[in-house]
């Protein structure tokens, strides 16, 4: 049911004529019917952040959001004052429809950078989506399809707390994925009775351990947005620890689904670094390995080339991650192919047929800090998709 799984939310996904793909649903609307309208958000750190990010970051700051409108087919990024005016006009249209203030309407866009949106289509699509709003599973599915670009499938999550409150969510993302969020639009809804402050704290931690730990191609987007909305419709005030846990589980599930749908990918790669002096050191090492295009290409060819793993590991400065290279071990799918910084078992022993590839790196510093990062391989199909990209 996606964003309509939690009580108090309606959604729709419609064809508005924004996307270059004929017949594609390309505009989604999610409305919080209350009684609460608490909200939290995290956004891209890209300095060329898109107009809708600029708008939504500002309006989420007060902890209130009544509705979110999202479009695929155009990023409205690097479009200057006119682009920002489009986001404002879109929020004003939705506010008129749902009887809210424009300052309580978030706007999200995804697609090609550098082009204005066909605003008439967006505004007409908003009205069409408003008429189609429903709290059904079909409405949630329509919304999750409408935000897709190069995604091959919708990505959703549904979780239930121990005393009956719910979390639902949807995300789009397939390429232009790197640490510090990913190329994604994400809306997570809950019917729990929670404050905006608690939501923001929970979302910040959850995003750091999920969306900030995936890397398809090392490219950061201009439009990344993750919103968490609470309606309070269940009337249940959840245990704080359980709420934080389920928000983290929701983000982890959605981010993992992004990796599973990486553009053209044939392998999902889990990189776990253990034996580090700190979590920050482990994360820096994991990210360095995940960023290696040489490694991604090797994995695409079913080659567990450990030389490409340790060479990337070696780029992390010593003051960030101290370790002795002569003590490092690397296992791929359970086979130790690098022992004490040198050759271990022959890499031909590694079974590379599973979709998931597990790379386990032990820095053996004597400390126990660890971190996990997910990435994909790079295939010929990735090149084809991005050589002729349409949104």
Backbone torsions as a table, in degrees:
resi	resn	phi	psi	omega
1	UNK	NA	-11.4	174.7
2	UNK	60.9	-132.0	-175.6
3	UNK	-70.4	-11.2	177.8
4	UNK	-94.8	3.8	179.6
5	UNK	-66.5	-42.3	177.1
6	UNK	-76.1	145.6	178.3
7	UNK	-66.8	149.8	173.9
8	UNK	93.7	4.8	-178.6
9	UNK	-123.5	139.3	169.8
10	UNK	-119.6	156.7	-177.3
11	UNK	-152.1	165.9	175.7
12	UNK	-157.9	154.6	172.6
13	UNK	-137.8	126.0	-172.6
14	UNK	-135.3	164.1	172.1
15	UNK	-88.8	117.2	-177.8
16	UNK	-113.3	-2.1	-179.6
17	UNK	78.3	25.7	178.1
18	UNK	-89.3	-42.8	-176.7
19	UNK	-73.5	150.0	174.6
20	UNK	-75.7	-12.1	-179.8
21	UNK	-86.3	112.7	-174.7
22	UNK	-61.7	132.6	175.8
23	UNK	81.4	2.5	-176.7
24	UNK	-81.4	136.8	166.9
25	UNK	-64.5	130.1	-172.8
26	UNK	-139.9	9.7	177.4
27	UNK	-143.5	128.9	179.7
28	UNK	-121.6	149.1	176.9
29	UNK	-133.3	131.1	175.8
30	UNK	-124.1	127.3	-177.1
31	UNK	-121.7	131.5	175.4
32	UNK	-93.0	113.7	-177.7
33	UNK	-93.2	7.2	170.8
34	UNK	79.4	-168.3	19.4
35	UNK	-76.9	-18.0	177.1
36	UNK	-93.0	160.3	172.2
37	UNK	-135.3	40.5	-178.6
38	UNK	-71.1	146.6	-175.5
39	UNK	-150.9	153.0	173.4
40	UNK	-142.5	159.5	-178.4
41	UNK	-157.0	151.3	168.4
42	UNK	-130.1	149.0	-170.8
43	UNK	-137.7	164.6	177.7
44	UNK	-56.2	148.2	173.7
45	UNK	-96.7	6.3	179.2
46	UNK	-62.3	131.5	-177.3
47	UNK	-70.2	-15.8	174.6
48	UNK	-98.6	36.3	-175.6
49	UNK	-57.5	143.6	-173.3
50	UNK	-71.2	162.8	179.4
51	UNK	-55.3	-45.8	179.3
52	UNK	-63.2	-31.1	175.5
53	UNK	-66.5	-43.8	178.2
54	UNK	-59.4	-42.6	179.9
55	UNK	-67.0	-51.7	-172.5
56	UNK	-69.0	-37.0	177.6
57	UNK	-58.9	-39.3	-178.8
58	UNK	-70.1	-43.1	-174.0
59	UNK	-78.9	-23.1	178.4
60	UNK	-77.6	-17.0	-174.1
61	UNK	-57.9	-29.5	-179.4
62	UNK	-87.5	0.9	175.1
63	UNK	80.3	18.1	-179.2
64	UNK	-132.2	128.5	173.1
65	UNK	-142.9	127.3	179.5
66	UNK	-93.9	-33.6	-176.3
67	UNK	-153.2	156.7	176.2
68	UNK	-130.8	129.7	172.8
69	UNK	-113.4	133.7	-175.4
70	UNK	-132.0	137.9	175.4
71	UNK	-128.7	145.4	163.9
72	UNK	-101.5	170.4	178.8
73	UNK	97.8	-5.2	178.0
74	UNK	-179.9	131.3	-175.0
75	UNK	-84.3	-21.3	-173.4
76	UNK	50.3	45.5	178.2
77	UNK	-113.9	145.5	-178.4
78	UNK	59.5	41.4	-178.3
79	UNK	-117.2	7.7	171.9
80	UNK	64.8	-153.9	-176.1
81	UNK	-63.9	-33.2	-180.0
82	UNK	-67.2	-37.1	177.4
83	UNK	-65.6	-41.7	178.0
84	UNK	-64.1	-38.3	177.9
85	UNK	-63.3	-33.2	176.6
86	UNK	-65.4	-43.1	178.4
87	UNK	-63.2	-41.4	178.7
88	UNK	-63.6	-44.7	179.8
89	UNK	-63.8	-36.0	177.8
90	UNK	-64.9	-44.9	177.9
91	UNK	-62.5	-39.2	179.3
92	UNK	-63.9	-38.6	178.9
93	UNK	-65.0	-46.6	179.7
94	UNK	-64.5	-41.0	178.9
95	UNK	-59.0	-40.8	177.6
96	UNK	-62.2	-40.0	-177.1
97	UNK	-70.6	-40.0	-173.2
98	UNK	-101.9	9.0	177.9
99	UNK	59.6	52.3	178.5
100	UNK	-130.4	178.6	173.1
101	UNK	-89.4	146.0	176.2
102	UNK	-54.3	-31.8	-178.9
103	UNK	-71.7	-3.2	176.5
104	UNK	-111.8	18.0	179.9
105	UNK	-121.3	118.9	176.6
106	UNK	-88.1	149.3	-178.2
107	UNK	-126.9	134.1	-180.0
108	UNK	-135.1	140.5	179.6
109	UNK	-138.8	152.9	176.5
110	UNK	-150.8	143.0	-178.6
111	UNK	146.6	-150.0	-177.9
112	UNK	-67.7	140.3	177.4
113	UNK	-86.6	144.8	170.4
114	UNK	94.2	5.2	179.3
115	UNK	-126.1	138.7	174.0
116	UNK	-68.5	155.6	176.3
117	UNK	-80.6	154.0	170.4
118	UNK	-74.6	88.2	-167.2
119	UNK	-58.1	-38.8	178.9
120	UNK	-58.7	-39.5	179.3
121	UNK	-67.4	-38.9	179.1
122	UNK	-63.2	-47.0	-177.1
123	UNK	-68.2	-41.3	176.3
124	UNK	-64.9	-37.9	178.1
125	UNK	-65.0	-35.7	177.2
126	UNK	-61.0	-43.8	178.5
127	UNK	-65.0	-40.0	178.7
128	UNK	-64.7	-41.3	179.1
129	UNK	-66.9	-38.8	178.8
130	UNK	-59.2	-41.9	-180.0
131	UNK	-66.9	-24.9	-176.4
132	UNK	-95.6	0.3	-176.3
133	UNK	-55.8	136.6	177.0
134	UNK	-157.3	163.4	178.9
135	UNK	-103.7	23.3	-175.5
136	UNK	-89.0	166.1	175.2
137	UNK	-62.4	-37.9	-179.8
138	UNK	-63.5	-40.7	179.6
139	UNK	-64.5	-41.2	177.1
140	UNK	-63.7	-40.5	178.4
141	UNK	-64.8	-41.4	178.4
142	UNK	-59.6	-42.2	179.7
143	UNK	-63.5	-42.2	-178.3
144	UNK	-68.1	-30.4	175.3
145	UNK	-73.0	-34.7	-173.9
146	UNK	-68.3	-23.2	-178.3
147	UNK	-92.3	-1.9	-177.9
148	UNK	-73.4	145.6	170.6
149	UNK	-119.0	-93.4	177.2
150	UNK	-85.8	2.7	175.5
151	UNK	-56.9	144.2	175.9
152	UNK	-97.7	-9.5	-179.4
153	UNK	-158.1	154.0	175.9
154	UNK	-70.8	156.4	-178.0
155	UNK	-128.8	116.4	-174.3
156	UNK	-137.2	167.1	178.0
157	UNK	-147.6	147.4	175.5
158	UNK	-140.9	124.6	179.7
159	UNK	-135.7	149.8	-179.9
160	UNK	-126.8	131.7	177.5
161	UNK	-72.8	167.9	-174.1
162	UNK	-63.6	-27.1	179.1
163	UNK	-111.4	22.2	166.4
164	UNK	104.4	-11.5	177.3
165	UNK	-72.7	160.1	-169.7
166	UNK	-130.5	155.9	170.2
167	UNK	-128.9	133.7	172.5
168	UNK	-131.5	158.6	-179.5
169	UNK	-166.8	163.4	175.7
170	UNK	-142.3	152.2	176.7
171	UNK	-146.3	150.5	167.4
172	UNK	-118.8	145.9	178.4
173	UNK	166.5	133.1	-178.8
174	UNK	-149.3	-38.0	177.0
175	UNK	-137.5	177.0	-172.6
176	UNK	55.1	52.1	-174.6
177	UNK	-117.3	122.9	178.2
178	UNK	-151.3	164.6	175.6
179	UNK	-54.6	158.0	-167.9
180	UNK	73.4	66.1	-173.1
181	UNK	65.9	-163.9	-177.2
182	UNK	-149.2	175.5	177.5
183	UNK	-75.4	88.7	-172.3
184	UNK	-150.7	153.4	164.4
185	UNK	-117.8	130.5	-175.7
186	UNK	-138.1	130.3	173.4
187	UNK	-125.6	123.5	177.2
188	UNK	-117.4	132.3	-178.0
189	UNK	-120.3	148.7	174.8
190	UNK	-143.2	147.4	176.1
191	UNK	-99.9	11.9	177.9
192	UNK	-71.9	156.4	174.3
193	UNK	-91.3	100.0	-177.5
194	UNK	-139.8	155.1	178.9
195	UNK	-87.0	158.7	177.9
196	UNK	-61.8	-36.2	-179.9
197	UNK	-64.5	-43.4	177.8
198	UNK	-65.0	-38.9	179.2
199	UNK	-64.1	-43.4	-178.4
200	UNK	-63.7	-41.0	179.1
201	UNK	-64.8	-43.1	-179.6
202	UNK	-65.5	-42.7	-177.6
203	UNK	-67.5	-39.6	-179.6
204	UNK	-60.5	-44.6	179.3
205	UNK	-68.1	-43.9	-178.6
206	UNK	-62.0	-43.8	-179.9
207	UNK	-65.0	-38.3	-179.6
208	UNK	-62.1	-33.6	-177.0
209	UNK	-97.9	9.6	-179.0
210	UNK	-138.0	-79.9	-176.9
211	UNK	-63.0	-26.5	178.2
212	UNK	-87.8	8.0	179.9
213	UNK	-129.1	30.8	173.1
214	UNK	-125.5	151.5	-175.7
215	UNK	-155.4	106.2	175.5
216	UNK	-86.7	-48.4	-172.4
217	UNK	-140.1	9.2	176.0
218	UNK	75.4	13.2	-175.8
219	UNK	-111.1	126.5	-178.9
220	UNK	-92.0	137.4	-177.8
221	UNK	-87.2	166.0	176.0
222	UNK	-94.6	-7.0	-167.1
223	UNK	-123.5	2.4	-173.8
224	UNK	-55.9	130.2	-179.7
225	UNK	-146.1	129.8	172.6
226	UNK	-125.0	121.3	-179.4
227	UNK	-118.6	139.4	174.6
228	UNK	-121.2	120.6	-175.7
229	UNK	-118.7	140.5	178.3
230	UNK	-124.1	128.7	178.6
231	UNK	-95.5	-24.8	-175.6
232	UNK	69.9	10.0	-172.1
233	UNK	-68.2	-19.6	178.2
234	UNK	-75.5	-21.7	-175.4
235	UNK	74.3	8.2	-175.2
236	UNK	-105.2	127.1	173.3
237	UNK	-94.8	109.2	-172.4
238	UNK	-75.9	159.3	168.5
239	UNK	-58.6	133.3	-174.2
240	UNK	-59.4	-45.0	-178.2
241	UNK	-64.9	-39.1	179.7
242	UNK	-68.4	-38.4	177.5
243	UNK	-60.9	-47.8	179.3
244	UNK	-59.5	-40.6	-178.8
245	UNK	-64.0	-43.9	-177.6
246	UNK	-72.7	-33.8	174.3
247	UNK	-62.8	-41.3	178.8
248	UNK	-65.5	-40.6	177.9
249	UNK	-64.2	-39.6	179.5
250	UNK	-63.3	-46.1	179.7
251	UNK	-65.5	-38.8	179.4
252	UNK	-63.5	-42.6	179.1
253	UNK	-63.5	-46.5	-177.7
254	UNK	-66.5	-40.5	179.8
255	UNK	-67.3	-38.0	177.8
256	UNK	-65.0	-34.3	177.6
257	UNK	-67.6	-32.6	175.2
258	UNK	-61.4	-46.8	178.1
259	UNK	-60.8	-40.4	-179.7
260	UNK	-66.8	-12.3	179.9
261	UNK	-122.5	25.1	179.1
262	UNK	-56.8	142.7	-173.8
263	UNK	-54.9	111.9	176.1
264	UNK	71.7	5.5	-171.7
265	UNK	-69.2	145.4	174.2
266	UNK	-114.5	-11.2	176.4
267	UNK	-137.1	140.3	167.5
268	UNK	-100.0	129.9	-171.8
269	UNK	-116.2	117.7	175.8
270	UNK	-98.9	121.1	-180.0
271	UNK	-112.0	114.6	178.7
272	UNK	-115.3	124.8	178.5
273	UNK	-109.3	123.5	178.5
274	UNK	-120.6	174.3	177.1
275	UNK	66.2	27.3	-179.8
276	UNK	-93.7	163.1	-179.5
277	UNK	-76.1	-20.4	178.5
278	UNK	-158.8	161.8	176.6
279	UNK	-62.4	-36.4	179.4
280	UNK	-62.9	-39.3	178.3
281	UNK	-66.1	-44.3	178.9
282	UNK	-61.9	-41.7	-179.2
283	UNK	-65.9	-41.3	178.2
284	UNK	-60.8	-40.1	178.9
285	UNK	-68.7	-43.6	178.4
286	UNK	-61.7	-41.3	179.7
287	UNK	-67.2	-37.1	179.1
288	UNK	-62.2	-42.5	178.6
289	UNK	-68.6	-42.5	-179.0
290	UNK	-63.5	-25.5	-177.2
291	UNK	-83.5	-4.0	-175.0
292	UNK	-78.8	109.3	175.7
293	UNK	-66.3	-31.3	176.2
294	UNK	-60.7	-44.7	178.9
295	UNK	-65.5	-43.3	-179.6
296	UNK	-58.7	-41.1	179.4
297	UNK	-69.2	-38.0	177.9
298	UNK	-62.4	-45.3	179.5
299	UNK	-63.1	-37.0	176.4
300	UNK	-58.1	-35.2	178.5
301	UNK	-89.9	15.1	179.4
302	UNK	60.8	32.4	179.9
303	UNK	-113.3	108.9	178.3
304	UNK	-80.8	69.6	-172.8
305	UNK	-76.1	97.5	-174.6
306	UNK	-68.8	-21.6	176.8
307	UNK	-61.7	-35.7	178.8
308	UNK	-73.1	-24.6	176.7
309	UNK	-72.9	-52.3	-175.6
310	UNK	-71.9	-30.1	178.0
311	UNK	-66.3	-36.2	175.9
312	UNK	-70.8	-40.8	177.1
313	UNK	-57.7	-36.4	-177.8
314	UNK	-71.0	-9.0	178.6
315	UNK	-82.3	-12.0	-179.8
316	UNK	-75.6	123.0	-177.4
317	UNK	-58.3	147.5	-177.1
318	UNK	-62.8	-33.4	-179.3
319	UNK	-73.3	-15.7	175.8
320	UNK	-87.8	-45.2	-178.4
321	UNK	-138.8	88.0	178.4
322	UNK	-71.4	131.8	174.2
323	UNK	-164.9	162.3	177.3
324	UNK	-99.2	115.7	-177.1
325	UNK	-59.7	-23.0	-179.5
326	UNK	-79.1	-0.5	179.2
327	UNK	-114.9	-2.8	-174.4
328	UNK	-76.4	137.8	173.1
329	UNK	-120.9	151.3	178.0
330	UNK	-134.7	124.3	173.1
331	UNK	-112.0	138.1	172.8
332	UNK	-121.8	120.5	-177.0
333	UNK	48.6	42.9	173.9
334	UNK	84.8	0.3	-179.6
335	UNK	-107.7	123.8	-178.3
336	UNK	-80.6	96.8	-176.6
337	UNK	-95.8	-8.3	174.1
338	UNK	-133.4	122.2	-177.7
339	UNK	-125.0	121.9	178.5
340	UNK	52.5	45.6	175.0
341	UNK	76.2	4.9	179.5
342	UNK	-133.8	-171.4	-175.9
343	UNK	-64.4	136.9	173.5
344	UNK	-109.7	-130.6	177.1
345	UNK	-68.4	155.5	-178.4
346	UNK	-63.6	134.8	-175.8
347	UNK	-67.8	-12.6	176.0
348	UNK	-68.1	-14.6	179.1
349	UNK	-77.9	-12.8	-176.3
350	UNK	-80.4	129.0	175.5
351	UNK	-83.4	111.5	-177.6
352	UNK	-102.8	13.4	-177.8
353	UNK	-76.1	-28.9	179.5
354	UNK	-64.5	152.9	175.1
355	UNK	-62.2	-40.9	179.7
356	UNK	-87.3	133.0	172.9
357	UNK	-114.4	125.6	-179.1
358	UNK	-107.1	117.6	176.3
359	UNK	-108.5	116.7	-178.7
360	UNK	-114.0	116.9	-177.4
361	UNK	-112.8	124.8	176.4
362	UNK	-112.7	117.0	-179.4
363	UNK	-79.7	-18.0	175.0
364	UNK	53.0	47.9	178.6
365	UNK	-85.9	-10.1	-173.8
366	UNK	97.3	-10.2	175.3
367	UNK	-103.5	168.4	-170.7
368	UNK	-116.6	12.0	-179.0
369	UNK	-67.8	147.3	-178.8
370	UNK	-149.8	166.6	177.0
371	UNK	-159.3	153.5	178.8
372	UNK	-125.1	136.6	176.7
373	UNK	-127.5	142.9	176.3
374	UNK	-110.9	143.1	174.3
375	UNK	-146.9	-178.7	178.1
376	UNK	-124.0	165.8	168.2
377	UNK	-81.6	168.3	176.6
378	UNK	-112.1	125.8	-175.5
379	UNK	-119.2	173.6	175.0
380	UNK	-59.1	-35.0	-178.0
381	UNK	-63.6	-34.5	177.1
382	UNK	-59.1	-42.4	178.8
383	UNK	-63.6	-44.8	-179.3
384	UNK	-60.7	-43.9	-178.4
385	UNK	-61.2	-43.9	-173.0
386	UNK	-89.9	-8.9	174.6
387	UNK	-82.0	-16.9	-177.2
388	UNK	-141.5	56.5	-172.4
389	UNK	-80.4	127.7	169.4
390	UNK	-126.4	149.3	-178.0
391	UNK	-111.4	NA	NA
